């Protein structure tokens, strides 16, 4: 069965490692526990979105992330034959957060409460380590399957809600409320279902960034029209313009590579449908930068405000927790839709170079042994475009998804024959 991400070309390497002795019972028990925690985290993120599941006031998501990160310390210290890249990466992440989360904010008189609040989601990037160790032992297939099934179920729910509210007009059953989750008020972040100030109708949740990622997954090796159509409807139901554009890029690239005869009419149909929709819905103010109701206008103002902040601290940035003259949210004044412009203003040229070099190295490494390098580029471009004008990346969900993708890339290009820790083959990898 196709795994879909970075699996081609590694069968021989896996067979060499799988002939090693089996680990002890304690080691296997720890791995099984980590595996269950990882699958539980994936399901929790997909179905509970930005809020997360609370049990007796305890944030289950944070507990799962902490447990996975802590449990990865032992394999990090014992897999010495792979080199010290894990320890080096861990130290680099910690130093980066200490410098731009504490030292620089203090020097620029930024409220440390805001700094701590903004860097909290970055802790989830440490999930690279437990995901990587689980992929080494089991392969990523079982975790991808959990993600695929969970996201498909959520997509069905989104399509159902959109049909009920937009097509069937079933407003009497309560699903057109300001927030779908009960017990929330208008200031909370929940599943938004209803008209937006700019005139659009949204069914919105942060984890819906997974819809285009799953669209990329199903078109990884060859175009998959049924899945493409399914997620195209789900993406349309979210009412998010960035997702629509990314979806067209993914489908268009897949068709141009494998089925160019179908590419032109399908791309033309999608562009035509989108154009007609925008023309017939002038209240959306898509290209109106002067309208008070336009989200484009809000981002336009944010851009110049954030650039002024960057020009004030161009080398090292203002630090995490800093805010520009324009504030998007009084509850989280450091948060902006323009993710990368805000990030540049906060980490400066030096921080941007560090992040850029690290990402470039990961992308080149991911493409090194992968014949399907076009799909790697499309996936990276899709994530960048989706998160460039929306605050979907710097949060626990976004950072966890990023850690998952980075871990797969590292796993696919690991020094397999150098592994010293015993690895065994499981039934679902045969």
N, C-alpha and C positions, 0 to 999 in steps of 0.2 A: 504494500500500500504506500502511496506517495506521501512522504512527510511534508514536502513542499518547501522546506527551508534548509539549504546547505547540506543535504544528505547525499547527493550524488558524488561518487568518487571516493567515499570513505569506507566502503565495505571491507576492503582488504586490510586497512589499518585497524578497523574494529576487530576483525577476526584475530589479528595478532595479539591484541590486548586481552581479548576475551578468553584466551587460553591460559591466562594466569590463574593462580590459586584463588579460591573464594575467600572473602574476608571473614573475620570471626563473627560470631553471633551478635556480639554487642555492636560491631560496626554495621552489620546488616540491619539491626533494629533501629539504629540511629538514622540510617539512610531511608528506611521505610517511613519513619516519623517525619523526616524532612520532606519526603515526597508527598505525604498526606497534607502537611502544612502548606506546601507550595500549591497543590491543587485546590486546597481550601481558600488560599489567598486569591487565586485566579477567579474562582466562582464568586467570592465576596466582592471583589472589585467590579466585576461585570454587572452584578445584580444590585449592588448598593451604591455604586457611583461615588460622587464626591463626599457624600455624608459618611458612608461607612456604617457597618452594623454595630450597634451598641447593645450589650447585654449587661444588665445591672449597672449601667453607667460606664462600663469598660469598653473602650474602642477596640473591637476585635481585630481590625486591620493592623493597628499599631502593634498589638500583641503578636500577631502572626509574622509581621516583618521583623520585629525584634528577635523572636525565637529562631527564625531562619538565619538571620545574620549571625547571631551568637553561635548557633550550631555549626556554622561554616568555619569557625575558628580552628577546630581540631584538624580537619583535612587541610586547611591552609598551612598549618605548621608541620604536617606530616608528609605532604607531597613535595619533598625537596628536589626530586629529580627533574621536575618541570622547570626548575629555576626559581628565582625569587620574585617573579613578576606579580604574584598575588599580593605579597607583602609590600612590594614597591608601589603597586596601584593603591592599596589601602592607605599607606602613608601619604601618598600624593593627594588623595581625596580629602583626608583629614587636614593636611596642611592648607589646601585650597580653601576649605571652609573656615578654618581658623583665621586665615589672613583676611579673606573678603567677608567673613561673617562676624569678626570681632575686632581685629587690629585696625583695619581701614575704617570701618564704621565709627570706632572710638575716636580716631584721629580727625574724623569729619563731623563729630558731634551728632551722629545718628543715634536715635533711640535704640538701645540694645534689645528692648522688648520686641521691636519691629524686626531687628536683625535676626533674632532667634526664631521668630515666627516665620520669616521667609526662608531660612535655611533648613527648617525641619523637613520639608519634603525631600531635600537632597539626600537625607539618610537612606531613602529607599533605593538610591543608586547602588548601595552596598549589596543589594540583592543579586548583583552580578555574580558574587562568589557562591552563594548556595545554589543558584540556578546552574552555574557552570559545573559544580561538582555533581549535581543530580544528572545533568546531561551526559557527563563522562560515564556515570554508572549505568544509567537507564536509556540514554538517548532522549532527544526532545519530543519524540512522537506522542507519548502519553499526555504530556502537558499541552502540546499543540491541540490534541484532540479535545481536551477539557476546554481550552479556549475557544475552539471552533464551535463546539456544541453549545456552550454558554452564550456566546455572542449571537449565534443563530436564533436561540430562544428569545434573547432580548430584542433582536431585530423583528421577530414575529410580533412581540408585544407592542413595539413601536408602530408597526404597520397597522395593527389592530386598533390602537388608540387613535391614529390618524384617520382611519376609515370611520370610526365611531363619531369623531368630532367634526370632520370635514365633509364626509360623504353622507353618512347616515343621520347626522344631526342629533345624535343621542346625548343631549346636554343635560338630561334630567337624572342621569345616573352618577353624576358627581365627578366624571373624569375630565371635565373642563375647568376644574378648580385651579387656582394660582399655582399650587404645588400638589403633586400627586401623592406624596407621602403625607400621612395624617399627622397632626400635632405640630405642623410647621406654620410659621407665619411668613409674611411677604419678604422679610429680610433674610430668610434662610435660603440655602442653595439646595434645591431638590430637583425633582423631575418637573421642569416647567412645561405646562400644557396650556396653551392659550395664545392670544394675540400679543405681539411685541409692540413697543412704542413706535417702531418704524412701519407698522402695518403688516408685517409678516406674521405667519402663524407657526409657532415652534412647539416641537416635542423635543426637549433638549436635556442632555445629561452629559457630563464630562467624558464618561467612558464611551460615548458614541464615536470618539476618535478611532475606536476599534473597528468600526464598520468599513472605512476605506482600507485599513490594514488587512482585514479579512478579505476584502476584495482583491488586494494585492496578493495575498496568500493563495487564493483560488485561481489566480491567473499567473502563478509563478513560472511554471514550465510551459504551459500552453493555455490559450483562451478557454474559459469555462463559461459558456453563455448562460446556462441556467442560474449558476451562482451569481454571475455578474448582474443579471436582471433582478434577482432577489435583493441583492445589496444596493442596487441602484434605486429601487423603490424605498428601501429602508433609509438610505441617505437622503432621498428627496423628502421623506416624512419628517426628518429632523429639521428641515428648513434652514440648514446651514450652508451658506454660499461657498465657503472654503471647501467643505466636503464635496459639494457638487463638482467643483472644478478639479479637485484631486481625483474623484471617481472617473471623470472623463479622460484624464491623463492616463490612468492605470488601464482602463479598458482600451483606449485608443492605441497605447503602446503595445499591449498584448496582441491586438488584432493586426497591427502593422507588421509585427514580427512573424506571426504564424498564419494569419488569414487576411492578407492584404486586400483580397477581393471584397470581403465584408467590411473592411475598415472604413472606406470612404463613405458608403451610405449610412452606416451606423453612427459615425462621428458627425456627419452632416445632420442626421436626425436629432441627435442629442443637442448640438449647437442650435439648431432651429427651434427645438422645443424650449430650450432655455431662453432664447431671445424673445420668442412669443410670450413666454410666461412673464418676463421682466417688463416687456412693453405693455402687456395687459394689466400689470400690477404696478402702476406708477407710484402708488402709495408707499412702495418699499424704499424709495429714495436711494437706490443702489449707488448711483453716481452723483448724488447731490451732496456736496461738501458743505453747503450753507444751511441745510435743514437742521433744526434742533432735534428732529426725530430720526435722523440718519445715523446709523452706527458708523458709516464711513466718515461722517463729519467728526464724530468723537475721536476716531483714530487719527484723523488729520491733525486735530488739535494736540493730541497726545504726542505725536511725532515731534513737533517743534519744541514742546515742553521738555521731552526727554533728551532731545539733542542739546538743548541749553544746559541740562544737567551734565551731560557728557562733556561739553566744552569747558565746564567749570572744573571737572576732574578727569582730564583726558587720559592720563598715563595709567593710573591705578583704579580709576573709577571712584564713585561715591561710597561703594560698599553695599552689601545686602541690607535691606531694611530702609534704604533711602527712598525718598519720593520726590517727584518733580513738582513744579508749581501747579500743574493740573493734577488733581487727585481723582482717580476713578472710583474708589470705594473708601469711605471713611472708616469702615471696619478693617480694611486691609489696604492702607494708603500706598503700600509698596507694590501693589499688583496692577498690571496694565495688560491691555489686549495685545499690544505690540511687544511680544515676548522678547525678541532678539534685540530690538532697539533699547528696551529697558535693561536687558542683560548687559549690553555694551556700556550703557551709562553707569552701571553698578560695578562692573569688573574692569572697565577701561581697556586700553589697547593691550597691556601686558596680559591681563586675564583672558581677553579674547584670543590672543595668540596661543596661549596654553590650551584652551578648549579647542581651538581650531586645529592645532597640530595633533592633539589626541584623537579627534574625530577623523581627521584625514588618515592617520595611521591605522585606525580601526577599519575604515572603509577599504583602504588598499589591502589590508590583511584579509578582509572578508572576501575580496574579489580574487585573491591570489590563486586559490585552488578551486575556484568556482567558475565553471564555464558559463553559467547563467549570470554574468556580471551586469547585464542590462537590468535584470530584475532587482539586483542590489541597489543600483543607482535610482531606479524608479521608487523603491521603498523609501530610501533616504530622502529623496525629493518630496515624496508624499508627506512624510512626517514633518519635514521642515515647513512646507506650505500650509499644512493644517494648523500648525502651532505658531505660525508667524504673526497672525492677526487675531489670535484667540488665546486666552490663558489656560491652555490645556496641558502644557508640558510641566511647568514647575508646580506640581502638586503630587500627592502620594500615588495617585493613579498613573499620571503621566510618567513620573520617574520610575515606577515599577515596570511599566511597559517598556520604557527605554532600557532598563536593566535586563529585561527578558531578551530583547533583540540583540543587545551587545553581547550577552552571554552566549547566545547561539552562534554569533560570529566568531567569538573566541574559541568556543568548543569545536567549530568546524575546522579551525586552523591550528589546533593545539599540537604540541610535539608528542604525538600519540605513543611512539615507541619509547619515549623517555619516561613514561609514567612509572613511578615506583609503587604507588598504592595499588593493591590488587583490585581487579575489575572483573566482573562476571557477567555472563550473557543472560538476558531475561527472555521469556517466551515472546513478549511483544516486539522484540528486536530481531527475531529470526525471520 
